[in-house]
Amino acid sequence: MKTALHNEQIINLHMLNREDYQQIFDYAKRGNLQCPDCLGSVKLYLGIEHEPYFYHTQPSNKSCQEAEIPNGSDLTEPEVIERNGFIMPVSRSITLVEASPKTNFKKAVTVKNIPVFINQEFNKNQVDSSYLTKLLECGIRLDEKQAAAVLYTEGSLLVLAGAGSGKTRVLTARTAYMVIEKEIDPQSIMLVTFTAKAAAEMKERLLQYPFMTRSNVQKIVSGTFHSIFYRILSFHSPQRWNNQKLLNKEWQRLQILKNAGREIHLDEKQFAYDLAIQQISFWKNSLLTPDDIHTKDDWEEKVKYIYQKYEEEKSKKGLFDFDDMLLGCYELFKNEPAILENYQNRFKYFLIDEFQDINKVQFELMKLLATKAGNICAVGDDDQSIYAFRGSNPSYLVDFEKEFPLTTVVKLEQNYRSSHEITASANQVIIQNKKRRAKKMIAQYKNDNYPVLFYPYDEEEEATMLITDIQEKIKHGFMPEDFAILYRTHSSSRAVFERLAASSLPFKLDQDAESFYDRFIVRTFLAFMRMAIDEENHSALKELLPSLFVKTSLLQDLKADSILNDRSLLECLCHIKTGFAFQEGKLKKAVPIIRSLKEIPPLKAIEKIEQEIGLNDFINKRGNEGNKLEKGSDDVRDLKVAAKNFTSIADFLNHADHMRAMNKEIKNLNKSNPRAITLSTIHRSKGLEYKNVYIIGAVDGNLPHDHALEEYRNGDASSLEEERRLMYVAMTRAKDYLYISFLQKRRGRKAYPSRFLSSLINKRGSGQ
Ligand SMILES: Nc1ncnc2c1ncn2[C@@H]1O[C@H](COP(=O)(O)OP(=O)(O)OP(=O)(O)O)[C@@H](O)[C@H]1O
């Protein structure tokens, strides 16, 4: 059904402006739409599988007729007027829409452009081994390549493990084989994982192997690089490496850097300290002291200066950061050969997971320890290297044989996770990267569920469409834990969070994911609106003062003025003495503008704050515009998209407060709920798998991110390749169903499908 009644007026989906679909969806949700025929309540379907249509919420007694669209030859645009935000034909009839049909909706398409599936019987153990037979008896099956990697224990081994190829299975089966079958002392095995969670999972899985006892598992030295090397350091000098001296909070490090920055007059608000912190960590992990650095530009020169000062300050106070744990151990081994030898004699076998994410200091440490015994097994996938910003470098994996010339290489190319349709699509994306080791994932099965590419109008509709899809699937038997919604940066998840929060679906999100409405620039805009509806709002005033370049210390004067002269806090801004006539003039002008905000919808209010109060200046200074990933100006665009749904600022503010509270509640409630939909950045989803995966915001500027596109335009393709790997990681999390959203508008601007996927849409494929 393409028509419905709203306030006695016909709404026809063929006539509706594309951007109004969401609003109609919301009207329907509130019960404000009727069937033009039986006047029963109808809703709007806005999902992925079908084009939008109205449907009865209760079965209708009548067999309702569709309000027909004339089948005329008149395809000229009808005369239209705008009413209640909707475009309506001027001469319309209630039951008949006199207009030419125009379908604004772009239907979802499926990926078809992939090779046919060839059924291959790979999962047979062709290697004759009693160990493999024992494993099979316990239900643990290894394919030929996996078996080869498990049984090869002496010498250096590189396991190139494609996504979903069972590297965790290989690492655990190999460790169990060494301990149980080869009777290798578990204390001589070092098993390094990328996260503490992975280490715990590895131990848990090891216990499932025949004859592996808890005591054996506990004897294996396993953990992250940081945990293992920190244990070594604190054993040798517990005073120096006392964890009380660890700078474990980012603000602690920032404070030292900002103090150093003041010496060279760096503007605290404008200088991108968060990037500087990353750059310093990158240098440290690359074993570069300030003296080794040849700066590329003025920015790096400044970062180098504060890096030097940061190191001096730390050593003066005996403090250390996470990077120092690895550097400290590296220095210990270099300076104390006897200690190094001791560890070289103790550890005989090294297994390193996620080798593609290793950085220089980690690589050098492993080399120091492992070269003597020579039994090193590195497992990784260069296509899943996504931590370059932390100093990770896939070239240690790509060029592994240069450092360990007698290496045996085993390629695991069978993908046990995803269907052929998903695997082949992901292959097609990743082969376009130039810097990689050639390999190809081969799926074990096909299910005819081709990845779906869908075209929401904007972020709001994207959220609605995928929640509709999830609800439909749950009705058909899927569980909430079968779903993951993945995004490039956390800020892209605002609309999805809001839609999920309004539904009854359980969902979980990263513990460090702050609410969109808690972001600094967003809070500032909201403070203006709060002040407009409550002129005595003390905390809102405090929050907005910096954006007017008024010192918060003047807050006391404002309060005193308010009491003494009996005027509202907002009014007091007109009388405040800042010492600058120009600024006082601006404040006088700002007050009536702030007051006027309460009369207008929130979207208009945001524009007014930007343009008439002049917040753009403030955003330029304080909005982290120097940042690569998260800029204040982008937050303002996101805020406008969110505000579009509201007609009054009071409602919008209530909504924002509710969402902030929900963010905290959801994080507490579903922290460890295994029965929940996962909302996650792509980075955090690594290593995980779900039956259904939705990748949202797959458009140029987001994935690939703008910063990578800019670097590519300047001749450096490495970030773009890393972004493509992110897309690959996201796609390969899906087992059975994969949905990718091509927003038509992102942050209020026209958006274009991610260039990474053009080979899946166009027959001829694409370049970078
Ligand atoms: N030989 C096998 N036969 C059947 N299933 C297997 C086999 N090996 C692994 N699997 C299954 O394949 C899936 C992927 O395995 P695993 O999580 O170990 O992959 P991975 O290589 O670590 O993936 P990624 O690197 O993409 O995170 C798991 O569900 C695992 O149980």
The ligand as a Gaussian input file, in Angstrom:
#p B3LYP/6-31G(d) Opt

LIG

0 1
 N       39.241000     -27.170000      10.550000
 C       38.125000     -26.544000      10.887000
 N       36.937000     -27.111000      10.620000
 C       35.781000     -26.504000      10.944000
 N       35.706000     -25.285000      11.530000
 C       36.849000     -24.673000      11.819000
 C       38.112000     -25.256000      11.526000
 N       39.075000     -24.391000      11.937000
 C       38.434000     -23.327000      12.464000
 N       37.099000     -23.489000      12.414000
 C       36.051000     -22.511000      12.847000
 O       36.191000     -21.357000      12.029000
 C       35.861000     -20.158000      12.749000
 C       37.017000     -19.176000      12.655000
 O       38.089000     -19.648000      13.432000
 P       39.000000     -18.637000      14.287000
 O       38.142000     -17.719000      15.103000
 O       40.034000     -19.442000      14.962000
 O       39.563000     -17.857000      13.070000
 P       40.642000     -16.733000      12.991000
 O       41.613000     -17.209000      11.993000
 O       41.155000     -16.425000      14.355000
 O       39.782000     -15.554000      12.374000
 P       40.083000     -13.958000      12.228000
 O       41.540000     -13.791000      12.017000
 O       39.273000     -13.561000      11.027000
 O       39.543000     -13.333000      13.452000
 C       35.566000     -20.591000      14.164000
 O       34.159000     -20.666000      14.302000
 C       36.233000     -21.973000      14.266000
 O       35.606000     -22.819000      15.202000

